[in-house]
Amino acid sequence: MSDYILSATCAFGIEAVLRKELHGMGFDPESTENGKITFRGSSTDIARCNLWLRSADRVFMSFPQFAAKGFDEYYENIRSLLWEEMMPEDAMAHVTVRTKGSLIASAPRAQSVAKKAILDGLRRRFKRDRFEETGPRYHVDITIQNDSVSVNLDSSGEGLHKRGYRTGRGEAPLRETLAAALVLLSGWTPDRMLADPMCGSGTIPIEAAMIGSRRAPGLGRKFAAEKWPFLSRKLWDIARSEAMELAEKGEFAVYASDIDRRVFSHARENARAAGVYERIVFERKDVAEFSSKHENGVIVTNPPYGERLGEKDEVAALYGTMGEVFGKLDSWSKYILCGNGYFERLYGRKSDRNRKLYNGQIKTYLYQYYGHERVKS
């Protein structure tokens, strides 16, 4: 099997970013749904996508969709898939099912039937009644919608937002994948200044530094598909070697500042773990002190949302300060991710564009303010 149906999932609202990433890697996406893009690729491409995609949550190996109006039809279609060619005798098959608007309405029963179908498929090759399931994990993700069934194998394992560089302390809720998407949406290039004046644990400047140096975001972690025997270990070694060779050493710097000493120290630790510490200029200061002599720079930031009791007045004052400070940088573009809908009023200016995005389960808004040199798209 050298040509697979692949799919990459992402947070709602950044499908265009992921699609552009896939185009840049040489893929021609076949379909785009809410939070999912389907394309074709080889075994090597499974490794490349896991290593390189910055805005994707996971990469799946997908099977052709089929219709099923009852459990018998559902069972037979899943059993017919060539599980014995993909899974070893000791494979651990973990099945999850989501169902909506279908005659197969019980997700727990659909999960049980799918697991039985997979094991029965393995029995075509491995003549045994019981499987130990002590080997590599295969997460089989099934979606049943309007009697159409989609079966997917999760090649990533842990979500791709888990780059491996977070130290586990002082962590902001902003996912790495969304932070990377914000930088990509801004159109920033390393010949311009990028600043995050409220960097927290450093996710945005770290992702920007990785983008600027063409460092593959998945280099510091492992993936579920590396343990699948039908995918050669060599292809993962080659993909990693190529990624390391593509990293650039050109001169550029990203600016990061924050007033909170504790989280700011964690930002430095995270940057070191990510291998981009030398690319980031760190300064501990309040956002009210932020200024720059650079022209046509980009601010990408994720300020506090004021969700805790007693913080609303404090956050309202912060947004007003941001409006005053950022407003002085006429040539700069500003991309501000915020979790409340009244930001523009407190900031003092209506955004040029407002995009609704999701950070995990949190609904947020990306307020985009274009600088004089920004080409509006």
Secondary structure as GFF3:
##gff-version 3
##sequence-region A 1 377
A	DSSP	beta_strand	4	9	.	.	.	ID=ss1
A	DSSP	alpha_helix	15	24	.	.	.	ID=ss2
A	DSSP	beta_strand	31	33	.	.	.	ID=ss3
A	DSSP	beta_strand	36	41	.	.	.	ID=ss4
A	DSSP	alpha_helix	43	52	.	.	.	ID=ss5
A	DSSP	beta_strand	58	62	.	.	.	ID=ss6
A	DSSP	beta_strand	66	67	.	.	.	ID=ss7
A	DSSP	alpha_helix	71	80	.	.	.	ID=ss8
A	DSSP	alpha_helix	83	86	.	.	.	ID=ss9
A	DSSP	beta_strand	92	100	.	.	.	ID=ss10
A	DSSP	alpha_helix	107	122	.	.	.	ID=ss11
A	DSSP	beta_strand	137	145	.	.	.	ID=ss12
A	DSSP	beta_strand	148	154	.	.	.	ID=ss13
A	DSSP	alpha_helix	176	186	.	.	.	ID=ss14
A	DSSP	beta_strand	194	196	.	.	.	ID=ss15
A	DSSP	alpha_helix	203	212	.	.	.	ID=ss16
A	DSSP	three_ten_helix	224	227	.	.	.	ID=ss17
A	DSSP	alpha_helix	233	246	.	.	.	ID=ss18
A	DSSP	beta_strand	254	258	.	.	.	ID=ss19
A	DSSP	alpha_helix	261	274	.	.	.	ID=ss20
A	DSSP	three_ten_helix	277	279	.	.	.	ID=ss21
A	DSSP	beta_strand	280	284	.	.	.	ID=ss22
A	DSSP	three_ten_helix	287	289	.	.	.	ID=ss23
A	DSSP	beta_strand	298	301	.	.	.	ID=ss24
A	DSSP	alpha_helix	312	327	.	.	.	ID=ss25
A	DSSP	beta_strand	333	338	.	.	.	ID=ss26
A	DSSP	alpha_helix	343	347	.	.	.	ID=ss27
A	DSSP	beta_strand	353	359	.	.	.	ID=ss28
A	DSSP	beta_strand	362	369	.	.	.	ID=ss29
###
